[in-house]
Amino acid sequence: MARYIFITGGVVSSLGKGLASAALGALLQARGYTVRLRKLDPYLNVDPGTMSPYQHGEVYVTDDGAETDLDLGHYERFTGVASSRKDNVTTGRIYQRILTRERHGDYLGATVQVIPHVTDEIKSFVLSDCDGHDFVLVEIGGTVGDIEGLPFFEAIRQLGNELGPQRSLFMHLTLVPYIASAGELKTKPTQHSVKELRSIGIQPDILLCRSDREIPLDQRRKIGLFCNVRPEAVIQALDVKSIYEVPICYHREGLDDQVLLHFGIDKPPAPDLSRWNEIVRRVNHPEGEVTIAVVGKYTGLLDAYKSLAEALTHGGIANQVRVRLEWIDSEIFEKEDSAHYLEGVHGILVPGGFGERGTSGKIAAVTFARTRDVPFFGICFGMQMAVIEASRNLAHLPDANSTEFGPATEPVVGLMTEWVRGNSVEKRGAEGDLGGTMRLGAYDADLVPHSRVAEIYDQVRISERHRHRYEVNMDYRDRLEAAGLRFSGVSPDGLLPEIIEIPEHPWFIGVQFHPELKSKPFDPHPLFASFIKAAVAQSRLV
């Protein structure tokens, strides 16, 4: 029977609840337990799919096609447990379900209210499909005191009562700031945060206190006294060089011991942290360094490329090198020569994106990589830009463009109207809804035998996660291949392009999917491992 751990946050946002949840999940796994992690998001959007990356950061896509919060990426990277649409819910989706039922007459004429109908729906989501798991970690988004989060806090309060302390635990993440002018760490914000939490009926069992320096024992005792928490359950969460040190640090501070003690597990198996120790060793003691230029349009908020940045780090771990990222706004290349920014880098990556803004700059980056023999990796929109660049400069199609930006004389990239998913055909129209209507989730692709990507994957059938509405037009395949661009991966029915490469280039690959979503520190994605290996070779030439 599953035990539930509810993770809340206070004082300020962006303290790292998702990372804390993922790290605790990894620690419980290291002791031999099975885990599942979930995220409750209080915003009214049905999902983050139509939100700007500057509003919400990266949209993380699961195998079953759910557009979810970026914290699910942390969960997967730290535990290796595949997330699904059953692991992330928003206020919008909760209300959508309730109102659909109300219109259908399922409530038998009752007045539909936040309590019990909304809270019951939240509880049903939390408790569903948890058989076979020892621990279910449930992160509540936002900060205690946020008005939109109240139904979620009320729902987990009720669950705490219903499950009892034998099957539920509340962990609260707070901030203990250092005031330089006073030369002191201040515990008052944590006290007020816990007071707010207790005012809605939740008493935290464990406090995880973020700080940029050691919290003295007497300060932790003070926090415990004022917050009604045992002193040993006040855990300091100090800043670290690499996020992959967090499980090790939390174990050193006794977090997992306190969790198991709460549940009455007196003699748990010792954790096996060997793989985390090896990852940290490789991160902290690299044998070299490479510089990768990421030419994107959302570089003002790096959370927009969270999985991408981590996947590049994983590629460095695989090759025992440090990967230094140069984040470059693609619009700069529309005003200045790209060579000024790209000269000397060891690899160029053009990531996904939407809309026309910054596209000419991305194409300029592709041209630089292709003509200068710099390793190039194009992902989703980045692959489309690589195809447009090759069409214009190799296949003599100067008007090649994407219909995403308007009518095109040479529509090398166009809107997807239908595709196969399982045993059914999915169809979309240009005037349809934007939310949840892209080609989403895991799809198979067949690789051309003996191509570079087939050698990298060491197989000819792969499965990768997608998130796109436009695709490369296969009508141009023959002309592009005659010009030197190889279509080395296609959908099993042969209708959709998945991967392109330039065989004569040291390393030039574009993929329509998002391989970064499946990369993990202990299992780096083969494309990222190969890309960084090529960057290492390039660094020896520069």
Secondary structure as UniProt FT lines:
FT   STRAND          3..9
FT   HELIX           17..30
FT   TURN            31..32
FT   STRAND          35..41
FT   HELIX           48..50
FT   HELIX           53..56
FT   STRAND          60..61
FT   TURN            63..64
FT   STRAND          67..68
FT   HELIX           71..79
FT   HELIX           85..87
FT   STRAND          88..90
FT   HELIX           91..104
FT   TURN            105..109
FT   HELIX           114..118
FT   HELIX           119..127
FT   TURN            128..129
FT   TURN            131..132
FT   STRAND          135..140
FT   TURN            144..145
FT   HELIX           147..149
FT   HELIX           150..163
FT   TURN            165..167
FT   STRAND          168..175
FT   STRAND          178..179
FT   TURN            180..183
FT   STRAND          184..185
FT   HELIX           188..199
FT   TURN            200..201
FT   STRAND          206..211
FT   HELIX           217..227
FT   HELIX           231..233
FT   STRAND          234..238
FT   HELIX           243..245
FT   HELIX           246..253
FT   HELIX           255..262
FT   TURN            263..264
FT   HELIX           274..284
FT   STRAND          289..296
FT   TURN            299..300
FT   HELIX           302..305
FT   HELIX           306..319
FT   STRAND          322..329
FT   HELIX           330..334
FT   HELIX           339..342
FT   TURN            343..344
FT   STRAND          347..350
FT   TURN            357..358
FT   HELIX           359..371
FT   TURN            372..373
FT   STRAND          376..379
FT   HELIX           381..393
FT   TURN            398..399
FT   STRAND          400..402
FT   HELIX           403..405
FT   STRAND          410..415
FT   STRAND          418..421
FT   TURN            422..423
FT   STRAND          424..427
FT   TURN            430..431
FT   TURN            435..436
FT   STRAND          439..447
FT   TURN            449..450
FT   HELIX           452..457
FT   STRAND          461..468
FT   STRAND          470..472
FT   HELIX           474..476
FT   HELIX           477..482
FT   TURN            483..484
FT   STRAND          486..490
FT   TURN            492..493
FT   STRAND          497..501
FT   TURN            503..504
FT   STRAND          508..511
FT   HELIX           515..518
FT   TURN            521..522
FT   HELIX           526..539
FT   TURN            540..541
//
